């Protein structure tokens, strides 16, 4: 290349025309090599099928499916299962795939090759395409059908397994929750039994019971007061009768076991009772004189009862009583009747006193239960809090187990959500690879680029002077005359050879292009 030389468009065109043979040769060589390579490449056929997600036939408002994952996640999980070595190796052996490759490579590499030939492509939200590439059209179609059926079967099996596993898991959890719930119920029952009557729910009943007992105590007190009034009235009557002075004939003294009847305990008891009646008229029941008189009466009553038990009344005393005047005899009989009524009232008062003590003890018991109610309430709240939590958990697990059973039945009857082939795999009519037109075009383009590169390299290495401008620019002298080119015989022959070579290259290029077009038309 001459230093400082600049190329104009005319120069570039002249160079292209002068060295066009080089471009023709490289293009012809590139096209020929591309044609050879494209012819030697094996044909590849691709068969594909579309699989669509069919929703369950029963609305989800009634039965909810066991699997709710997105189609992308489910496809990834199923893809890992289907592309496992065990399944692909079975398909390779059943369909006799990669026969030549299996003779040269281990099975692991053959399985990896098949993984590369399988393509999953999601289209939309509920469908995807599954394709397989093979050198034989029928083999591609059979392998695609096998993969699609395997995908659908694996999806159904996976959904059934998930439903069954979910059902078994919920059964185990439900049994555990039931056991813990029963244990806690037993604890609560034991607590209620142990502290019966002290529970917060029994506060109202205890209050009502206290009110009822108080009403009974008031009624008992009123009855006792009326009995005391009657007793006091009887004592007054006895005192009045004993105060009467009725002359009576002397009664013979009857000796009974060494004691006089006139000086008996009965007479002392009558006197003591009369003194007690007089004391009650003058004092209250809490006065010491009244209490002293009551003790004396009690002692004499006990002594008289003991004497009566040891000694029955004799006929002589009865006879002596009959010998009394009618008025005295009537007075004595009246006194005895009043004393018997007083004894009956005393017995009733004693019974009422014992009943009062029992009622007051019951009030104390109910009051103790009321006092313990706040403590039992806090303890019961702690127990029932855990029980409520366990009961709610058990109820939720029970509902989920029923839903899981419905979902499992849905999958067993094949009416749940499932994949179905929308477009079945077909035998491809023509190979999709290799693209021979593209390969031949790329070869011709590569030859053209190589020719241009060689022309640029030759021009860079050429330092000859081509015209007067080159002489002026390089030598810096003026050109006086130009000698025209005289073609000798040898030069003429060489030009003829170059023209023939250029023509042959052009013909070869055209023939290559025509062959490729005819081959494509034949396919």
VMD Tcl script that draws the C-alpha trace (Angstrom):
set ca {
  {0.00 0.00 0.00}
  {1.39 3.33 -1.01}
  {1.92 5.76 1.89}
  {-0.71 8.48 2.14}
  {-2.89 7.00 -0.59}
  {-6.62 7.64 -0.34}
  {-9.20 5.50 -2.14}
  {-12.10 7.08 -3.91}
  {-15.31 5.20 -4.81}
  {-13.98 4.87 -8.39}
  {-10.81 3.26 -7.03}
  {-12.78 0.84 -4.90}
  {-15.00 -0.10 -7.83}
  {-12.01 -0.57 -10.08}
  {-10.34 -2.79 -7.48}
  {-13.55 -4.86 -7.10}
  {-13.78 -5.35 -10.85}
  {-10.11 -6.21 -11.14}
  {-10.22 -8.77 -8.33}
  {-13.79 -10.01 -8.77}
  {-12.48 -13.45 -9.60}
  {-11.29 -13.77 -6.01}
  {-14.77 -13.03 -4.67}
  {-16.33 -15.50 -7.07}
  {-13.89 -18.21 -6.04}
  {-14.39 -17.73 -2.28}
  {-18.17 -17.56 -2.62}
  {-18.16 -20.74 -4.69}
  {-15.92 -22.49 -2.18}
  {-18.04 -21.36 0.79}
  {-21.29 -22.36 -0.89}
  {-19.88 -25.74 -1.85}
  {-18.59 -26.47 1.64}
  {-21.91 -25.37 3.14}
  {-23.77 -27.62 0.73}
  {-21.60 -30.58 1.71}
  {-22.04 -29.88 5.40}
  {-25.81 -29.42 5.12}
  {-26.13 -32.65 3.17}
  {-24.20 -34.57 5.77}
  {-26.16 -33.21 8.73}
  {-28.93 -35.64 9.87}
  {-32.55 -34.65 9.70}
  {-34.30 -33.92 13.02}
  {-38.04 -34.33 13.46}
  {-40.01 -32.72 16.27}
  {-43.35 -33.99 17.50}
  {-45.28 -32.03 20.07}
  {-48.50 -32.27 22.01}
  {-50.51 -29.75 24.00}
  {-51.73 -30.72 27.47}
  {-54.41 -28.65 29.18}
  {-55.43 -28.46 32.81}
  {-59.10 -29.50 33.13}
  {-60.76 -28.15 36.32}
  {-62.63 -30.50 38.62}
  {-66.19 -31.33 37.72}
  {-67.61 -30.54 41.14}
  {-67.53 -26.84 42.13}
  {-64.88 -25.95 44.68}
  {-67.54 -24.34 46.85}
  {-68.71 -27.89 47.66}
  {-65.46 -29.87 47.52}
  {-62.01 -28.36 47.57}
  {-59.23 -30.25 45.80}
  {-56.25 -31.66 47.66}
  {-53.67 -30.00 45.38}
  {-53.87 -26.22 44.99}
  {-50.37 -25.45 43.67}
  {-49.84 -23.33 40.58}
  {-49.35 -25.06 37.25}
  {-45.74 -23.81 37.10}
  {-44.88 -25.40 40.42}
  {-46.67 -28.63 39.60}
  {-45.03 -28.77 36.17}
  {-41.59 -28.33 37.70}
  {-42.23 -31.10 40.23}
  {-43.63 -33.47 37.61}
  {-40.83 -32.62 35.19}
  {-38.25 -33.69 37.76}
  {-40.09 -36.97 38.28}
  {-40.60 -37.74 34.59}
  {-37.04 -36.82 33.60}
  {-35.58 -39.11 36.21}
  {-33.13 -41.70 34.96}
  {-35.30 -44.70 35.79}
  {-38.27 -43.50 33.73}
  {-36.26 -42.22 30.76}
  {-34.14 -45.37 30.68}
  {-37.31 -47.48 30.53}
  {-38.62 -45.37 27.62}
  {-35.28 -45.65 25.79}
  {-35.28 -49.43 26.07}
  {-38.97 -49.84 25.21}
  {-38.81 -47.64 22.09}
  {-35.22 -48.61 21.19}
  {-34.08 -44.96 21.09}
  {-30.51 -43.78 20.39}
  {-29.45 -47.17 19.11}
  {-26.10 -46.01 17.71}
  {-25.43 -43.70 20.62}
  {-25.94 -46.47 23.16}
  {-23.19 -48.49 21.52}
  {-20.68 -45.70 22.01}
  {-21.69 -43.97 25.25}
  {-22.82 -45.10 28.71}
  {-26.52 -45.05 29.54}
  {-26.14 -42.00 31.77}
  {-24.96 -39.90 28.80}
  {-27.75 -41.29 26.63}
  {-30.34 -40.31 29.27}
  {-28.83 -36.82 29.44}
  {-29.11 -36.58 25.64}
  {-32.79 -37.49 25.85}
  {-33.33 -34.83 28.52}
  {-31.92 -32.27 26.09}
  {-34.33 -33.44 23.38}
  {-37.41 -33.04 25.63}
  {-38.87 -29.53 25.93}
  {-41.65 -28.30 28.25}
  {-43.16 -24.94 27.39}
  {-45.97 -23.28 29.37}
  {-48.61 -21.59 27.23}
  {-51.17 -19.61 29.14}
  {-52.31 -20.27 32.68}
  {-53.77 -23.73 32.17}
  {-51.86 -25.41 29.34}
  {-48.35 -26.31 28.19}
  {-46.62 -27.99 25.28}
  {-44.48 -31.10 25.41}
  {-42.17 -31.81 22.48}
  {-39.51 -34.37 21.63}
  {-36.84 -34.31 18.92}
  {-35.65 -37.43 17.10}
  {-33.97 -38.36 13.82}
  {-37.02 -40.46 12.90}
  {-40.49 -38.98 12.54}
  {-42.42 -42.00 13.85}
  {-40.07 -42.37 16.80}
  {-40.56 -38.70 17.74}
  {-44.34 -39.18 17.68}
  {-44.27 -42.36 19.78}
  {-41.88 -40.90 22.34}
  {-44.02 -37.76 22.66}
  {-47.16 -39.83 23.23}
  {-45.35 -41.94 25.82}
  {-44.09 -38.87 27.66}
  {-47.55 -37.24 27.61}
  {-49.27 -40.36 28.97}
  {-46.54 -40.74 31.59}
  {-47.02 -37.10 32.57}
  {-50.80 -37.50 32.95}
  {-50.49 -40.78 34.88}
  {-47.83 -39.37 37.16}
  {-49.96 -36.30 37.85}
  {-52.97 -38.47 38.78}
  {-50.85 -40.74 40.95}
  {-49.20 -37.78 42.62}
  {-52.55 -36.15 43.39}
  {-53.94 -39.40 44.82}
  {-50.84 -39.88 46.96}
  {-51.07 -36.32 48.24}
  {-54.74 -36.79 49.09}
  {-54.08 -40.11 50.86}
  {-51.05 -38.77 52.73}
  {-53.04 -35.73 53.80}
  {-55.88 -37.96 54.98}
  {-53.54 -40.22 56.97}
  {-51.73 -37.26 58.49}
  {-54.99 -35.65 59.57}
  {-56.19 -38.97 61.04}
  {-53.04 -39.25 63.13}
  {-53.28 -35.62 64.25}
  {-56.97 -36.06 65.03}
  {-56.30 -39.11 67.19}
  {-53.60 -37.26 69.07}
  {-55.86 -34.23 69.55}
  {-58.71 -36.48 70.72}
  {-56.44 -38.20 73.23}
  {-55.24 -34.90 74.65}
  {-58.81 -33.57 74.72}
  {-60.05 -36.61 76.64}
  {-57.18 -36.31 79.12}
  {-58.00 -32.66 79.69}
  {-61.71 -33.41 79.98}
  {-60.86 -35.98 82.63}
  {-58.82 -33.40 84.52}
  {-61.66 -30.88 84.35}
  {-64.17 -33.51 85.47}
  {-61.97 -34.54 88.40}
  {-61.58 -30.89 89.37}
  {-65.33 -30.28 89.23}
  {-65.97 -33.42 91.27}
  {-63.31 -32.53 93.82}
  {-64.50 -28.98 94.34}
  {-68.22 -29.53 93.81}
  {-70.27 -26.68 95.26}
  {-67.32 -24.22 95.15}
  {-67.41 -23.60 91.41}
  {-68.33 -20.17 90.00}
  {-71.37 -21.62 88.26}
  {-72.74 -22.72 91.64}
  {-72.52 -19.33 93.35}
  {-76.15 -18.50 92.59}
  {-77.26 -21.92 93.87}
  {-75.26 -21.44 97.06}
  {-76.76 -18.01 97.63}
  {-80.23 -19.42 97.07}
  {-79.48 -22.28 99.46}
  {-78.30 -19.81 102.13}
  {-81.49 -17.83 101.69}
  {-83.57 -20.99 101.99}
  {-81.69 -22.04 105.15}
  {-82.11 -18.59 106.64}
  {-85.82 -18.76 105.93}
  {-85.87 -22.14 107.67}
  {-83.92 -20.69 110.62}
  {-86.36 -17.80 110.87}
  {-89.30 -20.18 110.74}
  {-87.60 -22.40 113.32}
  {-86.94 -19.42 115.59}
  {-90.57 -18.32 115.31}
  {-91.77 -21.83 116.13}
  {-89.38 -22.02 119.10}
  {-90.57 -18.65 120.37}
  {-94.17 -19.80 120.18}
  {-93.24 -23.03 121.97}
  {-91.48 -21.08 124.73}
  {-94.52 -18.86 125.11}
  {-96.72 -21.92 125.47}
  {-94.28 -23.44 127.96}
  {-94.22 -20.22 129.94}
  {-98.00 -20.18 129.91}
  {-98.09 -23.78 131.16}
  {-95.61 -22.98 133.92}
  {-97.75 -20.07 135.01}
  {-100.76 -22.32 135.12}
  {-98.81 -24.85 137.20}
  {-97.64 -22.10 139.54}
  {-101.23 -20.86 139.93}
  {-102.48 -24.38 140.61}
  {-99.74 -25.04 143.13}
  {-100.48 -21.75 144.85}
  {-104.09 -22.76 145.54}
  {-104.70 -23.87 149.18}
  {-107.25 -26.64 149.25}
  {-107.68 -28.32 152.64}
  {-107.07 -31.98 152.31}
  {-107.30 -34.75 154.87}
  {-104.06 -36.08 156.08}
  {-102.71 -38.64 153.74}
  {-101.14 -41.55 155.39}
  {-97.52 -41.74 154.97}
  {-96.47 -44.53 152.66}
  {-92.99 -45.74 153.06}
  {-91.41 -46.79 149.78}
  {-87.94 -48.19 150.09}
  {-87.17 -46.19 153.22}
  {-88.45 -42.77 151.97}
  {-91.68 -40.85 152.59}
  {-93.96 -40.10 149.60}
  {-94.56 -36.59 150.84}
  {-90.91 -35.90 150.69}
  {-90.37 -37.48 147.28}
  {-88.36 -36.15 144.35}
  {-91.58 -35.44 142.47}
  {-92.64 -32.91 145.09}
  {-89.22 -31.30 144.99}
  {-89.42 -31.18 141.19}
  {-92.82 -29.47 141.35}
  {-91.45 -26.90 143.75}
  {-88.39 -26.32 141.55}
  {-90.57 -25.88 138.47}
  {-92.77 -23.42 140.33}
  {-89.66 -21.49 141.36}
  {-88.43 -21.54 137.72}
  {-91.79 -20.17 136.53}
  {-91.64 -17.39 139.09}
  {-88.06 -16.57 138.07}
  {-88.98 -16.39 134.37}
  {-91.79 -14.00 135.23}
  {-89.34 -11.71 136.91}
  {-86.16 -12.17 134.82}
  {-85.06 -12.96 131.27}
  {-83.86 -16.37 130.13}
  {-80.19 -15.29 130.39}
  {-80.43 -14.30 134.05}
  {-78.28 -16.41 136.44}
  {-81.28 -17.21 138.70}
  {-83.25 -18.53 135.73}
  {-80.28 -20.67 134.60}
  {-79.76 -21.95 138.15}
  {-83.45 -22.87 138.43}
  {-83.25 -24.61 135.04}
  {-80.26 -26.68 136.17}
  {-82.08 -27.64 139.37}
  {-85.18 -28.65 137.42}
  {-83.02 -30.71 135.01}
  {-81.30 -32.47 137.89}
  {-84.60 -33.24 139.64}
  {-86.16 -34.44 136.38}
  {-83.24 -36.80 135.83}
  {-83.46 -38.02 139.45}
  {-87.25 -38.50 139.21}
  {-86.86 -40.40 135.94}
  {-84.28 -42.67 137.57}
  {-86.54 -43.27 140.59}
  {-89.52 -43.98 138.39}
  {-87.45 -46.49 136.42}
  {-86.37 -48.25 139.60}
  {-89.75 -48.13 141.36}
  {-93.10 -48.46 139.68}
  {-96.03 -46.73 141.32}
  {-97.59 -48.80 144.09}
  {-101.22 -49.51 144.56}
  {-101.17 -47.79 147.91}
  {-100.17 -44.42 146.37}
  {-102.86 -44.73 143.73}
  {-105.29 -45.58 146.43}
  {-104.09 -42.62 148.45}
  {-104.60 -40.40 145.43}
  {-108.12 -41.70 145.05}
  {-108.80 -40.86 148.66}
  {-108.12 -37.16 147.92}
  {-111.05 -34.78 147.48}
  {-112.29 -34.38 143.88}
  {-111.04 -30.78 143.60}
  {-107.54 -31.73 144.80}
  {-107.51 -34.77 142.64}
  {-108.52 -32.63 139.64}
  {-105.85 -30.08 140.52}
  {-103.17 -32.75 140.73}
  {-104.30 -34.27 137.45}
  {-104.20 -30.85 135.78}
  {-100.71 -30.25 137.11}
  {-99.57 -33.60 135.74}
  {-101.06 -32.87 132.30}
  {-99.40 -29.48 132.16}
  {-96.07 -30.99 133.16}
  {-96.42 -33.58 130.43}
  {-97.09 -30.83 127.89}
  {-94.10 -28.90 129.23}
  {-91.97 -32.02 128.84}
  {-93.21 -32.40 125.27}
  {-92.42 -28.74 124.56}
  {-88.95 -29.17 126.07}
  {-88.38 -32.13 123.81}
  {-89.52 -30.13 120.81}
  {-87.32 -27.21 121.77}
  {-84.35 -29.54 122.09}
  {-85.03 -30.97 118.67}
  {-85.40 -27.50 117.21}
  {-82.16 -26.45 118.85}
  {-80.38 -29.39 117.28}
  {-82.03 -28.58 113.94}
  {-80.95 -24.96 114.29}
  {-77.36 -26.07 114.87}
  {-77.51 -28.24 111.78}
  {-78.93 -25.39 109.71}
  {-76.31 -22.96 110.97}
  {-73.63 -25.52 110.08}
  {-75.13 -25.74 106.59}
  {-75.03 -21.95 106.29}
  {-71.38 -22.01 107.31}
  {-70.65 -24.67 104.70}
  {-72.40 -22.70 101.96}
  {-70.60 -19.54 103.03}
  {-67.24 -21.35 102.91}
  {-68.07 -22.49 99.36}
  {-68.92 -18.92 98.41}
  {-65.64 -17.68 99.88}
  {-63.71 -20.31 97.88}
  {-65.49 -19.48 94.60}
  {-63.02 -16.73 93.42}
  {-60.05 -19.05 93.88}
  {-61.81 -21.89 92.09}
  {-62.79 -19.52 89.32}
  {-59.16 -18.57 88.59}
  {-58.10 -22.23 88.66}
  {-61.00 -23.26 86.47}
  {-60.28 -20.48 83.97}
  {-56.74 -21.78 83.59}
  {-58.02 -25.31 83.03}
  {-60.81 -24.34 80.66}
  {-58.50 -22.06 78.65}
  {-56.39 -25.03 77.56}
  {-59.51 -27.12 77.14}
  {-61.12 -24.53 74.85}
  {-57.96 -24.35 72.76}
  {-57.79 -28.13 72.46}
  {-61.48 -28.34 71.62}
  {-61.17 -25.70 68.88}
  {-58.11 -27.46 67.48}
  {-59.92 -30.79 67.50}
  {-62.92 -29.26 65.74}
  {-60.72 -27.73 63.03}
  {-58.88 -31.01 62.51}
  {-62.20 -32.85 62.29}
  {-63.44 -30.48 59.60}
  {-60.17 -30.72 57.68}
  {-60.24 -34.51 57.85}
  {-63.73 -34.57 56.35}
  {-62.55 -32.23 53.59}
  {-59.52 -34.45 52.99}
  {-61.76 -37.52 52.69}
  {-63.93 -35.75 50.13}
  {-60.82 -34.68 48.21}
  {-59.47 -38.26 48.26}
  {-62.77 -39.62 46.94}
  {-62.69 -36.93 44.28}
  {-59.27 -38.10 43.10}
  {-60.18 -41.80 43.25}
  {-63.15 -41.27 40.94}
  {-61.09 -39.20 38.46}
  {-63.45 -36.23 38.64}
  {-60.95 -33.88 40.21}
  {-58.59 -31.47 38.55}
  {-56.45 -33.30 35.96}
  {-54.38 -32.88 32.81}
  {-55.77 -33.92 29.45}
  {-54.23 -34.05 25.97}
  {-55.69 -31.24 23.86}
  {-53.61 -31.75 20.71}
  {-52.35 -35.29 20.26}
  {-48.82 -35.90 19.02}
  {-48.60 -36.41 15.22}
  {-45.96 -37.79 12.92}
  {-44.02 -34.72 11.60}
  {-44.13 -34.37 7.80}
  {-40.80 -32.58 7.38}
  {-37.71 -32.06 9.50}
  {-37.34 -28.81 11.34}
  {-33.55 -29.10 11.40}
  {-31.09 -28.53 9.83}
  {-32.10 -25.40 7.94}
  {-30.10 -26.07 4.77}
  {-31.03 -22.81 3.04}
  {-29.71 -20.90 6.03}
  {-26.55 -23.04 6.12}
  {-25.91 -22.56 2.38}
  {-26.60 -18.85 2.65}
  {-24.25 -18.62 5.60}
  {-21.56 -20.49 3.59}
  {-21.94 -18.13 0.64}
  {-21.89 -15.13 2.93}
  {-18.78 -16.46 4.65}
  {-17.09 -16.95 1.26}
  {-17.99 -13.39 0.26}
  {-16.58 -12.03 3.51}
  {-13.40 -14.08 3.01}
  {-13.03 -12.78 -0.58}
  {-13.41 -9.18 0.56}
  {-10.87 -9.78 3.31}
  {-8.38 -11.26 0.84}
  {-8.85 -8.31 -1.54}
  {-8.16 -5.87 1.29}
  {-5.08 -7.87 2.28}
  {-3.73 -7.99 -1.30}
  {-4.30 -4.26 -1.76}
  {-2.50 -3.63 1.50}
  {0.50 -5.65 0.33}
  {0.49 -4.12 -3.22}
  {2.93 -1.14 -3.42}
  {2.92 -0.63 -7.22}
  {2.03 2.67 -8.90}
  {-1.21 2.44 -10.78}
  {-1.67 5.95 -12.26}
  {-0.11 9.39 -12.48}
  {-1.67 10.49 -9.22}
  {0.26 7.74 -7.46}
  {3.50 8.97 -9.11}
  {2.90 12.56 -8.15}
  {1.90 11.73 -4.60}
  {4.75 9.25 -3.94}
  {7.63 10.66 -6.04}
  {6.56 14.28 -5.98}
  {7.48 14.80 -9.70}
  {5.43 15.89 -12.62}
  {4.40 13.31 -15.19}
  {5.35 14.37 -18.75}
  {3.91 11.41 -20.71}
  {2.18 8.05 -20.30}
  {3.11 4.88 -22.19}
  {0.05 2.77 -22.98}
  {-0.10 -0.90 -21.93}
  {0.98 -3.21 -24.74}
  {-0.52 -6.72 -24.25}
  {1.91 -9.36 -25.30}
  {0.81 -12.89 -26.23}
  {1.56 -14.28 -22.80}
  {-0.40 -11.55 -21.12}
  {-3.32 -12.11 -23.44}
  {-3.35 -15.81 -22.68}
  {-3.28 -15.12 -18.95}
  {-6.25 -12.82 -19.17}
  {-8.18 -15.47 -21.04}
  {-7.41 -17.98 -18.27}
  {-8.60 -15.54 -15.63}
  {-11.84 -14.90 -17.53}
  {-12.43 -18.64 -17.87}
  {-11.75 -19.18 -14.18}
  {-14.11 -16.36 -13.26}
  {-16.78 -17.81 -15.50}
  {-16.33 -21.28 -14.01}
  {-16.63 -19.92 -10.49}
  {-19.80 -18.07 -11.39}
  {-21.28 -21.15 -12.98}
  {-20.35 -23.25 -9.92}
  {-22.01 -20.76 -7.62}
  {-25.16 -20.65 -9.69}
  {-25.20 -24.44 -9.91}
  {-24.84 -24.75 -6.12}
  {-27.70 -22.36 -5.52}
  {-29.86 -24.19 -8.07}
  {-29.08 -27.54 -6.43}
  {-30.09 -26.25 -3.02}
  {-33.34 -24.80 -4.36}
  {-34.20 -28.02 -6.15}
  {-33.44 -30.07 -3.03}
  {-35.69 -27.87 -0.92}
  {-38.45 -28.10 -3.50}
  {-38.14 -31.87 -3.50}
  {-38.57 -31.90 0.29}
}
mol new
graphics top color blue
foreach p $ca { graphics top sphere $p radius 0.5 }
foreach p [lrange $ca 0 end-1] q [lrange $ca 1 end] { graphics top cylinder $p $q radius 0.2 }
display resetview
